[in-house]
Amino acid sequence: MRKTLSERSSLAKIPQSTLVAAALSSNPVAAALRPAPATGARPGRGARHIESVSVSSAVAPAAGVSKQSIPGRSSALKPGHKLATPVRRSITMYRYRHDATMSHNPGPETELTTKLRVQSFIERATRLWEDLRYKQHRLRSDTYRVAVGSAEADLYALSKSEYLDFARLPERGILEELLSDLRPDDIFYDLGANLGLYACLAADVLDTTIVAFEPHPKNADRLARNAELNGSKVAVHRVALAASSGSAQMKLSPGFGPDNLGSAGHTLLTEYYEEESESVPVTKLRGDEFVAEERAPPPTALKIDVEGTEMDVLQGLDSTLSRPECRLVYCEVHEDRLDSQGYSVSDVSDFLASRGFSVERRSIDGYQSFIRAEKV
């Protein structure tokens, strides 16, 4: 008797839990989908998190599963749930496509192709689920609450990319360490403040005014709105700190226009992107000049995220960093961009060490490396 499709498929011989675990172990997108545990909401500012649904229980099928027993009917997504039908449809289509593929190519699958097939499905299902989460979130609110340790801030999330940045929060580990290092009386400079994530969270733990620098016009507007939303004391300076003062062009990531918000790798390195991309005019200001003009008190702590111009910024802050009261620096480092200018991460570390800092390199899985520098 001719064998059935499910018998010919090696997927049918592997337990569902094994397939899902294998795919998730190499799929940071799916793993990141699981939100952090909910934290207590600040009185009067109701929590805005979306209820979590396990990826493994909601979207992971096994070959040979009938349409009537699709996992979308589990307790995670009950029948009749308004989000269940699209997810079940995706699972059903995956099963049909897999069976059709096997009917034309009945040869045995290797363990690698099995893993890649399941991983590809989970990635597609993850994107679908993220779309649904974002649309449901927008029906509830225009803002998203980010909580890191004892600090929290409400931030406008008016696009899917903004929402996912805040929901995933890949730099949570760095944020937790930085916020725990800050003292209530610190003067905190946020260089490359972007939409205000660091600035607003820092404002929640400090008694002083945050000094934020963001040269991108639209990002600076959103930064100011986020600060106002939280009642945060944030002074927004629409300039890029650099080694010299003047004007410059900020190169936007390919595919981004002047109205797109978020960093997405925008940089003052105008020759970095080989692809054609747009740019916006910005103003540069030497950091030591900013401090000398007493536009704000000298910093005691700084966060630097400037997409490759780390050395340029540090050189412009030479005198400021040498001050004894300047005690803490968190600097995101972009090795490839530094290399394009003839610098290295070691050059950044050596510069800070020569100004009296003890330097350590920090990294988070799947995220950019940071340098933590402190005077002891």
Residue frames relative to the residue before (quaternion, step in Angstrom):
aa qw qx qy qz dx dy dz
M 1.0000 0.0000 0.0000 0.0000 0.00 0.00 0.00
R 0.5246 -0.6478 0.4579 0.3088 3.54 -1.01 0.83
K 0.4623 -0.6928 0.4833 0.2697 3.56 -0.96 0.89
T 0.4867 -0.6477 0.5012 0.3039 3.55 -1.16 0.62
L 0.6713 -0.4951 0.3666 0.4122 3.54 -1.32 0.34
S 0.6709 0.5083 -0.3159 0.4379 3.57 0.89 -0.90
E 0.6337 0.5195 -0.3367 0.4639 3.60 1.09 -0.63
R 0.6686 0.4952 -0.3067 0.4622 3.57 1.06 -0.76
S 0.6568 0.5306 -0.3157 0.4329 3.61 1.10 -0.59
S 0.4137 -0.7061 0.5177 0.2493 3.55 -0.82 0.97
L 0.5298 0.6261 -0.4106 0.3985 3.58 1.20 -0.41
A 0.6393 0.5559 -0.3369 0.4107 3.58 1.01 -0.79
K 0.6842 0.4976 -0.2837 0.4513 3.59 1.17 -0.52
I 0.6636 0.4850 -0.2985 0.4851 3.58 1.26 -0.17
P 0.4958 -0.6671 0.4564 0.3177 3.61 -0.77 0.95
Q 0.5997 -0.5951 0.4010 0.3542 3.55 -1.06 0.80
S 0.6562 0.5285 -0.3242 0.4301 3.60 0.90 -0.90
T 0.6341 0.5289 -0.3312 0.4565 3.58 1.09 -0.73
L 0.6449 0.5265 -0.3201 0.4521 3.58 0.96 -0.88
V 0.6885 0.4868 -0.2875 0.4543 3.55 0.83 -0.99
A 0.6534 0.5160 -0.3206 0.4517 3.58 0.93 -0.90
A 0.6474 0.5237 -0.3193 0.4524 3.57 0.99 -0.84
A 0.6789 0.4859 -0.2952 0.4646 3.57 0.92 -0.90
L 0.6832 0.4961 -0.2998 0.4441 3.58 0.86 -0.93
S 0.6197 0.5795 -0.3518 0.3954 3.57 1.06 -0.75
S 0.7661 0.2945 -0.1788 0.5426 3.59 1.15 -0.52
N 0.6450 0.5071 -0.3120 0.4790 3.58 1.26 0.25
P 0.1929 -0.8220 0.5240 0.1118 3.63 0.08 1.23
V 0.5785 0.5808 -0.3917 0.4178 3.62 1.12 -0.53
A 0.6906 0.4607 -0.2849 0.4792 3.56 0.88 -0.94
A 0.6470 0.5176 -0.3302 0.4522 3.57 0.97 -0.79
A 0.6685 0.5096 -0.3002 0.4509 3.57 1.01 -0.82
L 0.5330 0.6493 -0.4013 0.3651 3.56 1.22 -0.37
R 0.6225 0.5309 -0.3563 0.4513 3.55 1.11 -0.55
P 0.3518 -0.7703 0.4877 0.2122 3.60 -0.43 1.15
A 0.5888 -0.5441 0.4563 0.3860 3.54 -1.32 0.37
P 0.6324 -0.5274 0.3830 0.4186 3.62 -1.16 0.50
A 0.5433 -0.6359 0.4431 0.3226 3.54 -1.02 0.86
T 0.2327 -0.7588 0.5944 0.1293 3.55 -1.07 0.76
G 0.6460 -0.5264 0.3793 0.4021 3.52 -1.25 0.37
A 0.4066 -0.7177 0.5121 0.2394 3.57 -0.92 0.88
R 0.5067 -0.6263 0.4968 0.3227 3.51 -1.10 0.69
P 0.5749 -0.6136 0.4020 0.3624 3.60 -0.89 0.89
G 0.8307 0.2235 -0.1765 0.4784 3.52 -0.96 0.95
R 0.7328 0.3647 -0.2342 0.5245 3.61 1.24 -0.02
G 0.2140 -0.8643 0.4298 0.1500 3.57 0.94 0.98
A 0.5430 -0.6392 0.4384 0.3229 3.58 -1.00 0.83
R 0.2219 -0.8022 0.5465 0.0921 3.54 -1.06 0.80
H 0.3880 0.7381 -0.4839 0.2655 3.61 1.17 0.29
I 0.4321 -0.6674 0.5410 0.2742 3.55 -1.21 0.58
E 0.5234 -0.6155 0.4718 0.3530 3.58 -1.02 0.73
S 0.4175 -0.7345 0.4825 0.2311 3.56 -0.93 0.95
V 0.1119 -0.7472 0.6496 0.0843 3.53 -1.26 0.57
S 0.4583 -0.7027 0.4705 0.2734 3.57 -0.72 1.03
V 0.4761 -0.6688 0.4894 0.2942 3.56 -0.89 0.95
S 0.6739 0.5227 -0.3131 0.4179 3.57 0.86 -0.93
S 0.7247 0.4259 -0.2574 0.4766 3.60 0.98 -0.77
A 0.7152 0.4813 -0.2564 0.4371 3.58 1.13 -0.58
V 0.8624 0.1665 -0.0258 0.4774 3.56 0.84 -0.90
A 0.6032 0.5921 -0.3750 0.3807 3.64 1.11 0.06
P 0.1050 -0.8241 0.5550 0.0435 3.63 -0.33 1.20
A 0.2613 -0.7066 0.6141 0.2350 3.54 -1.29 0.10
A 0.5796 -0.5847 0.4226 0.3789 3.56 -1.10 0.63
G 0.7627 0.3514 -0.2645 0.4742 3.54 -1.05 0.76
V 0.4948 0.6361 -0.4473 0.3879 3.58 1.25 -0.05
S 0.3988 -0.7329 0.4970 0.2385 3.56 -0.79 0.96
K 0.6566 -0.5168 0.3741 0.4024 3.54 -1.23 0.40
Q 0.6603 0.5206 -0.3111 0.4430 3.57 1.13 -0.68
S 0.7644 0.3487 -0.2025 0.5032 3.62 1.15 -0.40
I 0.2209 0.7946 -0.5317 0.1925 3.55 1.16 0.61
P 0.5546 -0.6450 0.4025 0.3381 3.63 -0.90 0.87
G 0.5218 0.6404 -0.4235 0.3717 3.59 1.15 -0.32
R 0.6516 0.5012 -0.3215 0.4699 3.59 1.24 -0.26
S 0.4234 0.6991 -0.4727 0.3294 3.58 1.24 0.24
S 0.7206 -0.4414 0.3093 0.4361 3.54 -1.35 0.05
A 0.5771 0.5964 -0.3888 0.4002 3.60 1.16 -0.46
L 0.7761 0.0678 -0.0408 0.6257 3.58 1.09 -0.72
K 0.1991 -0.8266 0.5184 0.0917 3.56 0.02 1.28
P 0.6120 -0.5359 0.4131 0.4094 3.62 -1.15 0.50
G 0.7658 0.3244 -0.2567 0.4924 3.53 -0.94 0.91
H 0.4977 0.6326 -0.4467 0.3906 3.60 1.24 -0.23
K 0.5116 -0.6960 0.4011 0.3048 3.58 -0.79 0.98
L 0.6861 0.4504 -0.3006 0.4858 3.61 1.21 -0.37
A 0.5430 0.6737 -0.3880 0.3175 3.59 1.25 -0.36
T 0.6566 0.5655 -0.3278 0.3764 3.58 0.83 -0.98
P 0.6812 0.4653 -0.3287 0.4599 3.69 0.76 -0.84
V 0.6468 0.5100 -0.3321 0.4595 3.60 0.99 -0.75
R 0.6518 0.5032 -0.3179 0.4700 3.60 0.95 -0.86
R 0.6264 0.5398 -0.3396 0.4482 3.57 1.04 -0.80
S 0.6427 0.5246 -0.3160 0.4603 3.57 1.00 -0.85
I 0.6562 0.5086 -0.3077 0.4648 3.57 0.98 -0.88
T 0.6538 0.5208 -0.3104 0.4527 3.57 0.93 -0.92
M 0.6610 0.5001 -0.3092 0.4663 3.59 0.92 -0.92
Y 0.6178 0.5406 -0.3555 0.4468 3.57 1.02 -0.72
R 0.6589 0.5155 -0.3137 0.4491 3.56 0.90 -0.95
Y 0.6698 0.5023 -0.3068 0.4528 3.58 0.90 -0.93
R 0.6581 0.5024 -0.3181 0.4618 3.60 0.94 -0.85
H 0.6430 0.5219 -0.3285 0.4541 3.56 1.00 -0.80
D 0.6637 0.4981 -0.3092 0.4646 3.59 0.92 -0.89
A 0.6403 0.5232 -0.3281 0.4567 3.58 1.02 -0.80
T 0.6375 0.5245 -0.3247 0.4616 3.57 1.02 -0.81
M 0.6786 0.4965 -0.2941 0.4544 3.55 0.92 -0.91
S 0.6238 0.5496 -0.3516 0.4303 3.61 1.08 -0.65
H 0.7030 0.4173 -0.2585 0.5147 3.59 1.16 -0.59
N 0.7823 0.1846 -0.0961 0.5871 3.58 1.19 -0.46
P 0.0240 -0.8729 0.4872 -0.0036 3.56 0.47 1.19
G 0.4128 0.7263 -0.4671 0.2896 3.59 1.21 0.08
P 0.6343 -0.5537 0.3735 0.3894 3.59 -1.20 0.44
E 0.3536 -0.7117 0.5667 0.2177 3.56 -1.13 0.72
T 0.4144 -0.6733 0.5455 0.2782 3.56 -1.10 0.66
E 0.6644 -0.4887 0.3710 0.4267 3.54 -1.26 0.28
L 0.6391 0.5388 -0.3265 0.4412 3.60 1.04 -0.78
T 0.6869 0.4671 -0.3031 0.4670 3.60 0.82 -0.92
T 0.5979 0.5471 -0.3608 0.4615 3.58 1.08 -0.63
K 0.6722 0.4957 -0.2921 0.4660 3.56 0.88 -0.95
L 0.6690 0.4952 -0.3056 0.4623 3.59 0.92 -0.87
R 0.6284 0.5409 -0.3366 0.4464 3.58 1.02 -0.78
V 0.6839 0.4666 -0.2805 0.4856 3.57 0.91 -0.93
Q 0.6397 0.5274 -0.3298 0.4515 3.57 0.97 -0.82
S 0.6386 0.5239 -0.3287 0.4579 3.58 0.97 -0.83
F 0.6463 0.5123 -0.3262 0.4620 3.57 0.96 -0.80
I 0.6771 0.4968 -0.3052 0.4489 3.57 0.85 -0.96
E 0.6194 0.5319 -0.3501 0.4593 3.59 1.04 -0.67
R 0.6596 0.4906 -0.3137 0.4752 3.59 0.96 -0.82
A 0.6646 0.4944 -0.3010 0.4724 3.58 0.96 -0.87
T 0.6142 0.5494 -0.3424 0.4514 3.58 1.07 -0.71
R 0.6515 0.5045 -0.3192 0.4681 3.59 0.94 -0.89
L 0.6350 0.5210 -0.3277 0.4669 3.57 1.00 -0.82
W 0.6817 0.4913 -0.2938 0.4556 3.56 0.85 -0.95
E 0.6342 0.5202 -0.3331 0.4650 3.60 1.02 -0.75
D 0.6122 0.5369 -0.3454 0.4665 3.59 1.03 -0.74
L 0.6768 0.4932 -0.2936 0.4609 3.56 0.90 -0.93
R 0.6425 0.5232 -0.3235 0.4569 3.58 0.96 -0.84
Y 0.6680 0.5029 -0.3059 0.4553 3.57 0.91 -0.93
K 0.6700 0.4956 -0.3106 0.4572 3.60 0.88 -0.91
Q 0.6436 0.5034 -0.3260 0.4755 3.56 1.01 -0.76
H 0.6360 0.5367 -0.3260 0.4485 3.58 1.01 -0.81
R 0.6716 0.5053 -0.3058 0.4473 3.59 0.90 -0.91
L 0.5977 0.5488 -0.3671 0.4547 3.60 1.13 -0.49
R 0.7034 0.4621 -0.2534 0.4770 3.57 1.16 -0.60
S 0.8211 -0.0923 0.1409 0.5454 3.57 0.85 -0.93
D 0.4287 -0.6663 0.5438 0.2768 3.56 -1.32 0.36
T 0.7224 0.4029 -0.2312 0.5122 3.60 1.25 -0.16
Y 0.2161 -0.7473 0.6144 0.1321 3.52 -1.32 0.39
R 0.3165 -0.7570 0.5406 0.1860 3.55 -0.89 0.92
V 0.1367 -0.7655 0.6266 0.0519 3.54 -0.87 1.06
A 0.0469 -0.7905 0.6106 -0.0059 3.56 -0.83 1.01
V 0.0268 0.7741 -0.6295 0.0611 3.55 -0.86 1.06
G 0.8035 -0.0648 -0.0014 0.5917 3.57 -0.33 1.20
S 0.7935 -0.2429 0.2062 0.5185 3.56 -0.81 -1.02
A 0.6190 0.5517 -0.3383 0.4451 3.60 1.28 -0.17
E 0.0646 0.7828 -0.6184 0.0273 3.55 -1.13 0.63
A 0.0280 -0.7856 0.6180 -0.0110 3.53 -1.23 0.57
D 0.3345 -0.6959 0.5980 0.2147 3.54 -1.20 0.66
L 0.0525 -0.8094 0.5842 -0.0275 3.56 -0.80 1.06
Y 0.4960 -0.6391 0.4927 0.3206 3.56 -1.00 0.80
A 0.0348 -0.7722 0.6342 -0.0171 3.55 -0.96 0.99
L 0.0641 0.8595 -0.4972 0.1000 3.56 0.32 1.29
S 0.7282 0.2687 -0.2339 0.5856 3.58 1.27 0.23
K 0.6482 -0.5273 0.3686 0.4073 3.55 -1.22 0.42
S 0.6481 0.5274 -0.3339 0.4362 3.60 0.93 -0.83
E 0.6414 0.5054 -0.3291 0.4743 3.59 0.98 -0.77
Y 0.6503 0.5250 -0.3187 0.4471 3.56 0.90 -0.94
L 0.6942 0.4751 -0.2881 0.4576 3.60 0.84 -0.94
D 0.5962 0.5599 -0.3663 0.4437 3.60 1.05 -0.68
F 0.7171 0.4377 -0.2533 0.4796 3.56 0.89 -0.95
A 0.6637 0.5096 -0.3132 0.4491 3.60 1.00 -0.78
R 0.7073 0.4361 -0.2653 0.4891 3.59 0.94 -0.83
L 0.0117 0.8533 -0.5192 -0.0461 3.57 1.00 -0.96
P 0.0329 -0.8543 0.5186 0.0158 3.61 0.58 1.09
E 0.7093 0.4449 -0.2750 0.4726 3.61 1.12 -0.52
R 0.2169 0.8174 -0.5120 0.1508 3.59 1.19 0.42
G 0.6521 0.5367 -0.3268 0.4241 3.60 0.90 -0.87
I 0.6589 0.4937 -0.3027 0.4801 3.57 0.98 -0.86
L 0.6393 0.5318 -0.3178 0.4555 3.57 0.97 -0.87
E 0.6489 0.5210 -0.3236 0.4504 3.58 0.90 -0.89
E 0.6827 0.4834 -0.2936 0.4626 3.58 0.90 -0.91
L 0.6545 0.5155 -0.3167 0.4534 3.58 0.91 -0.89
L 0.6903 0.4842 -0.2924 0.4512 3.58 0.79 -0.99
S 0.6551 0.5026 -0.3177 0.4662 3.59 1.05 -0.67
D 0.6516 0.5150 -0.3091 0.4634 3.60 1.21 -0.51
L 0.6015 0.5870 -0.3654 0.4001 3.60 1.14 -0.47
R 0.2773 -0.7288 0.6042 0.1638 3.53 -1.20 0.70
P 0.6510 -0.5651 0.3265 0.3876 3.60 -1.03 0.67
D 0.7494 0.3893 -0.2201 0.4882 3.61 1.07 -0.68
D 0.3685 0.7406 -0.4913 0.2726 3.63 1.22 0.24
I 0.2896 -0.6726 0.6469 0.2126 3.52 -1.31 0.58
F 0.1054 -0.8447 0.5247 -0.0091 3.53 -0.25 1.34
Y 0.1548 -0.7612 0.6266 0.0636 3.56 -0.83 1.12
D 0.1231 -0.7774 0.6150 0.0472 3.57 -0.83 1.03
L 0.0844 -0.8175 0.5697 -0.0058 3.57 -0.23 1.33
G 0.7610 0.1408 -0.1749 0.6087 3.55 -0.49 1.25
A 0.1017 0.8649 -0.4841 0.0852 3.54 0.95 0.98
N 0.2558 -0.8055 0.5036 0.1793 3.58 1.23 -0.36
L 0.8182 -0.2211 0.1667 0.5038 3.62 -0.76 -0.99
G 0.6428 -0.5841 0.3044 0.3910 3.59 1.27 0.04
L 0.2971 0.7790 -0.5096 0.2129 3.61 1.19 0.29
Y 0.7234 0.4181 -0.2466 0.4909 3.60 0.69 -1.07
A 0.6597 0.5356 -0.3184 0.4202 3.58 0.88 -0.94
C 0.7088 0.4585 -0.2747 0.4604 3.59 0.84 -0.95
L 0.6445 0.4969 -0.3298 0.4784 3.59 1.03 -0.68
A 0.6468 0.5082 -0.3229 0.4682 3.59 0.99 -0.81
A 0.6298 0.5459 -0.3302 0.4431 3.58 1.03 -0.78
D 0.6351 0.5475 -0.3262 0.4365 3.57 1.18 -0.54
V 0.7500 0.3569 -0.2141 0.5141 3.61 1.21 -0.35
L 0.6859 0.4628 -0.2804 0.4865 3.61 1.25 -0.22
D 0.4148 -0.6939 0.5342 0.2471 3.53 -1.24 0.52
T 0.6544 0.5215 -0.2866 0.4665 3.56 1.30 -0.22
T 0.5854 -0.5656 0.4454 0.3728 3.57 -1.33 0.10
I 0.3892 -0.7022 0.5506 0.2287 3.57 -0.91 0.96
V 0.2195 -0.7521 0.6091 0.1228 3.57 -1.00 0.87
A 0.0239 -0.8417 0.5366 -0.0558 3.57 -0.23 1.32
F 0.1564 -0.7785 0.6053 0.0549 3.56 -1.02 0.93
E 0.1712 0.7671 -0.5986 0.1545 3.57 -0.73 1.12
P 0.2319 -0.8300 0.4935 0.1175 3.61 -0.32 1.23
H 0.5884 0.5755 -0.3865 0.4162 3.62 1.12 -0.52
P 0.4809 -0.7255 0.3984 0.2892 3.64 -0.47 1.14
K 0.7072 0.4531 -0.2777 0.4663 3.60 0.80 -0.97
N 0.6345 0.5178 -0.3340 0.4666 3.58 1.00 -0.75
A 0.6445 0.5228 -0.3201 0.4570 3.58 0.99 -0.82
D 0.6193 0.5334 -0.3410 0.4645 3.59 1.05 -0.74
R 0.6833 0.4725 -0.2917 0.4740 3.58 0.88 -0.93
L 0.5925 0.5671 -0.3531 0.4502 3.59 1.06 -0.73
A 0.6721 0.4887 -0.2931 0.4728 3.58 0.91 -0.93
R 0.6496 0.5150 -0.3160 0.4614 3.60 1.00 -0.79
N 0.6542 0.5063 -0.3119 0.4673 3.58 0.99 -0.82
A 0.6327 0.5160 -0.3329 0.4718 3.58 1.02 -0.74
E 0.6590 0.5007 -0.3043 0.4717 3.57 0.97 -0.85
L 0.6171 0.5662 -0.3392 0.4285 3.58 0.99 -0.83
N 0.7573 0.3788 -0.1924 0.4960 3.57 0.98 -0.87
G 0.4132 -0.6943 0.4845 0.3354 3.58 1.24 -0.20
S 0.3499 0.7660 -0.4692 0.2659 3.57 1.18 0.59
K 0.4040 -0.6771 0.5584 0.2581 3.53 -1.16 0.66
V 0.2325 0.7591 -0.5604 0.2358 3.55 -0.03 1.36
A 0.1949 -0.7561 0.6168 0.0998 3.56 -0.81 1.07
V 0.1888 -0.8125 0.5468 0.0721 3.59 -0.47 1.23
H 0.0752 -0.7778 0.6240 0.0064 3.58 -0.76 1.12
R 0.2667 -0.8099 0.5098 0.1143 3.57 -0.52 1.24
V 0.4941 0.6056 -0.4529 0.4289 3.53 0.71 1.18
A 0.3569 -0.6803 0.5879 0.2534 3.52 -1.36 0.28
L 0.3407 -0.7224 0.5567 0.2284 3.59 -0.72 0.98
A 0.0453 0.8011 -0.5870 0.1076 3.55 -0.93 0.97
A 0.6779 -0.4813 0.3614 0.4221 3.57 -1.32 -0.10
S 0.7911 0.1175 -0.0688 0.5964 3.59 1.21 -0.40
S 0.4610 -0.6784 0.5002 0.2777 3.56 -1.19 0.54
G 0.3879 0.7041 -0.5351 0.2597 3.57 -1.17 0.55
S 0.5841 -0.5459 0.4493 0.3986 3.53 -1.22 -0.54
A 0.0381 -0.7924 0.6088 -0.0043 3.55 -1.21 0.51
Q 0.3846 -0.6666 0.5787 0.2698 3.52 -1.39 0.12
M 0.2405 -0.7473 0.6013 0.1486 3.55 -0.89 0.97
K 0.2975 -0.7657 0.5500 0.1505 3.55 -0.64 1.16
L 0.2789 -0.7725 0.5509 0.1481 3.56 -0.74 1.07
S 0.6047 -0.5557 0.4210 0.3850 3.55 -1.16 0.57
P 0.5928 -0.5755 0.4130 0.3832 3.61 -1.03 0.69
G 0.7742 0.3085 -0.2504 0.4927 3.54 -0.90 0.97
F 0.6619 0.4712 -0.3013 0.4991 3.58 1.28 -0.16
G 0.2259 -0.7559 0.6002 0.1318 3.55 -1.12 0.75
P 0.7272 -0.4425 0.2948 0.4341 3.59 -1.26 0.14
D 0.6980 0.4776 -0.2805 0.4538 3.60 1.12 -0.54
N 0.5346 0.6134 -0.4165 0.4055 3.61 1.26 -0.09
L 0.2958 -0.7747 0.5371 0.1546 3.56 -0.86 0.99
G 0.6463 0.4840 -0.4062 0.4279 3.52 -1.32 0.42
S 0.6040 -0.5996 0.3864 0.3556 3.56 -1.20 0.45
A 0.0481 0.8449 -0.5326 -0.0122 3.57 0.74 -1.13
G 0.6986 -0.4978 0.2748 0.4344 3.60 1.10 0.59
H 0.2951 0.7509 -0.5396 0.2406 3.63 1.13 0.37
T 0.0009 0.8353 -0.5446 0.0758 3.57 -0.83 0.94
L 0.4737 -0.6409 0.5220 0.3040 3.54 -1.29 0.39
L 0.5181 0.5986 -0.4322 0.4319 3.61 1.27 0.05
T 0.2179 -0.8499 0.4668 0.1107 3.56 0.18 1.31
E 0.7138 0.4327 -0.2621 0.4844 3.61 1.15 -0.46
Y 0.4450 0.7350 -0.4409 0.2595 3.59 1.23 -0.01
Y 0.7473 0.3788 -0.2263 0.4968 3.59 0.81 -0.96
E 0.3443 -0.7348 0.5485 0.2016 3.56 -0.83 1.01
E 0.6387 0.5183 -0.3296 0.4635 3.58 1.11 -0.67
E 0.5702 -0.5785 0.4575 0.3619 3.53 -1.23 0.49
S 0.1258 0.7890 -0.5910 0.1112 3.58 -0.84 0.94
E 0.5422 -0.6301 0.4577 0.3154 3.53 -1.28 0.44
S 0.1763 -0.7664 0.6061 0.1189 3.54 -1.32 0.18
V 0.2135 -0.7500 0.6092 0.1439 3.55 -1.29 0.36
P 0.4650 -0.6712 0.4872 0.3096 3.62 -1.01 0.71
V 0.0210 -0.7904 0.6121 -0.0162 3.57 -1.01 0.87
T 0.4284 -0.6796 0.5362 0.2590 3.54 -1.34 0.29
K 0.2145 -0.7643 0.5965 0.1184 3.57 -0.99 0.90
L 0.0266 -0.7847 0.6193 0.0073 3.57 -1.15 0.64
R 0.4505 -0.6702 0.5154 0.2869 3.56 -0.90 0.92
G 0.5273 -0.6840 0.4105 0.2925 3.56 -0.80 1.06
D 0.6638 0.5001 -0.3112 0.4610 3.60 0.89 -0.89
E 0.6158 0.5410 -0.3392 0.4616 3.56 1.12 -0.64
F 0.6198 0.5401 -0.3320 0.4626 3.57 1.02 -0.80
V 0.6877 0.4702 -0.2802 0.4770 3.59 0.90 -0.93
A 0.6573 0.5274 -0.3141 0.4372 3.60 0.95 -0.88
E 0.6776 0.4791 -0.2855 0.4794 3.58 1.09 -0.67
E 0.3848 -0.7667 0.4397 0.2660 3.57 1.38 0.08
R 0.2164 0.7789 -0.5498 0.2101 3.55 0.94 0.90
A 0.7598 -0.0293 0.0100 0.6494 3.54 1.32 -0.41
P 0.6173 -0.5274 0.4035 0.4219 3.61 -1.16 0.36
P 0.5922 -0.5644 0.4194 0.3935 3.63 -1.10 0.52
P 0.4942 -0.6902 0.4370 0.2974 3.60 -0.96 0.76
T 0.2530 -0.7146 0.6239 0.1901 3.49 -1.33 0.47
A 0.7794 0.1159 -0.0655 0.6122 3.59 1.24 -0.41
L 0.0608 -0.8048 0.5904 -0.0001 3.57 -1.01 0.85
K 0.1337 -0.7149 0.6758 0.1196 3.51 -1.29 0.59
I 0.0900 -0.8142 0.5736 -0.0058 3.59 -0.71 1.11
D 0.1395 0.7547 -0.6268 0.1342 3.57 -0.71 1.14
V 0.1709 0.8403 -0.4785 0.1890 3.55 0.25 1.33
E 0.5013 -0.7304 0.3933 0.2459 3.57 1.17 0.67
G 0.8459 -0.2247 0.0708 0.4785 3.56 0.71 1.10
T 0.6901 0.4537 -0.2935 0.4814 3.63 1.16 -0.33
E 0.1533 0.8373 -0.5104 0.1224 3.57 1.12 0.67
M 0.6922 0.4755 -0.2935 0.4567 3.60 0.81 -0.96
D 0.6181 0.5476 -0.3366 0.4526 3.58 1.03 -0.76
V 0.6696 0.4909 -0.2912 0.4753 3.57 0.96 -0.87
L 0.6699 0.5059 -0.3051 0.4498 3.59 0.87 -0.93
Q 0.6480 0.5161 -0.3197 0.4599 3.59 0.98 -0.81
G 0.6678 0.4935 -0.2988 0.4703 3.58 1.08 -0.68
L 0.7137 0.3940 -0.2372 0.5284 3.58 1.29 -0.32
D 0.2025 0.8391 -0.4899 0.1224 3.57 1.24 0.36
S 0.7181 0.4368 -0.2572 0.4768 3.61 0.69 -1.07
T 0.6476 0.5336 -0.3183 0.4411 3.58 0.98 -0.84
L 0.6814 0.4839 -0.2862 0.4687 3.58 0.92 -0.89
S 0.6475 0.5245 -0.3156 0.4539 3.59 1.16 -0.51
R 0.4963 0.6459 -0.4397 0.3783 3.60 1.21 -0.21
P 0.5280 -0.6573 0.4258 0.3283 3.62 -0.92 0.80
E 0.6649 0.5158 -0.3203 0.4351 3.60 1.05 -0.64
C 0.5826 0.5368 -0.3810 0.4767 3.61 1.24 -0.28
R 0.0103 -0.8898 0.4499 -0.0752 3.55 0.03 1.36
L 0.8143 0.2176 -0.0665 0.5340 3.62 1.12 -0.53
V 0.0317 0.7827 -0.6199 0.0467 3.57 -0.95 0.97
Y 0.0656 -0.7313 0.6773 0.0459 3.53 -1.03 0.92
C 0.0164 0.8242 -0.5610 0.0754 3.56 -0.50 1.21
E 0.3077 -0.7265 0.5855 0.1862 3.57 -0.74 1.08
V 0.1491 -0.8087 0.5662 0.0564 3.59 -0.83 0.97
H 0.1766 -0.7741 0.6053 0.0560 3.54 -1.00 0.98
E 0.3097 -0.8214 0.4481 0.1690 3.52 0.08 1.35
D 0.6853 0.4888 -0.3059 0.4447 3.60 0.84 -0.90
R 0.6752 0.4874 -0.2972 0.4672 3.57 1.00 -0.78
L 0.6082 0.5249 -0.3481 0.4831 3.57 1.08 -0.66
D 0.6511 0.5329 -0.3106 0.4423 3.55 0.95 -0.91
S 0.6291 0.5494 -0.3369 0.4346 3.60 1.04 -0.70
Q 0.7131 0.4011 -0.2464 0.5195 3.60 1.27 -0.33
G 0.5822 -0.5967 0.3674 0.4123 3.57 1.29 0.04
Y 0.5838 0.5481 -0.3813 0.4619 3.59 1.24 0.36
S 0.2085 -0.7456 0.6133 0.1566 3.52 -1.38 0.07
V 0.6663 -0.4648 0.3810 0.4415 3.56 -1.30 0.14
S 0.6109 0.5589 -0.3465 0.4409 3.58 1.07 -0.69
D 0.6111 0.5450 -0.3518 0.4536 3.60 1.08 -0.66
V 0.6318 0.5150 -0.3276 0.4777 3.59 1.04 -0.77
S 0.6629 0.5076 -0.2977 0.4629 3.58 0.90 -0.94
D 0.6753 0.5000 -0.2978 0.4532 3.58 0.89 -0.94
F 0.6182 0.5470 -0.3460 0.4460 3.59 1.01 -0.78
L 0.6966 0.4600 -0.2764 0.4763 3.58 0.85 -0.94
A 0.6321 0.5348 -0.3359 0.4490 3.59 1.01 -0.78
S 0.6647 0.5066 -0.3037 0.4575 3.59 1.03 -0.77
R 0.6715 0.4443 -0.2956 0.5141 3.62 1.26 -0.20
G 0.6879 -0.5380 0.2605 0.4117 3.57 1.21 0.47
F 0.5382 0.6317 -0.4045 0.3843 3.59 1.23 0.20
S 0.3332 -0.6589 0.6300 0.2406 3.51 -1.29 0.56
V 0.1757 -0.8469 0.5012 0.0261 3.55 -0.54 1.22
E 0.0038 -0.7622 0.6471 -0.0138 3.54 -1.09 0.89
R 0.3267 -0.7272 0.5658 0.2103 3.54 -1.14 0.64
R 0.1375 -0.7861 0.6014 0.0382 3.55 -0.91 0.99
S 0.0222 0.7899 -0.6127 0.0072 3.56 -1.12 0.62
I 0.1980 -0.7399 0.6321 0.1173 3.53 -1.28 0.55
D 0.5721 -0.6038 0.4220 0.3606 3.57 -0.96 0.84
G 0.8493 0.1316 -0.1196 0.4970 3.53 -0.83 1.03
Y 0.7099 0.4000 -0.2674 0.5143 3.59 1.22 0.22
Q 0.6861 -0.5031 0.3533 0.3890 3.53 -1.34 0.38
S 0.4940 -0.6521 0.4902 0.3006 3.58 -1.16 0.63
F 0.1927 -0.7503 0.6223 0.1131 3.53 -1.25 0.59
I 0.2458 -0.6921 0.6439 0.2142 3.50 -1.38 0.32
R 0.1550 -0.7582 0.6284 0.0794 3.53 -0.94 0.96
A 0.0078 -0.8067 0.5885 -0.0526 3.57 -0.66 1.15
E 0.0423 0.8119 -0.5766 0.0813 3.57 -0.80 1.01
K 0.3243 -0.7111 0.5868 0.2119 3.54 -1.09 0.73
V 0.1187 -0.8148 0.5669 0.0271 3.54 -0.77 1.08
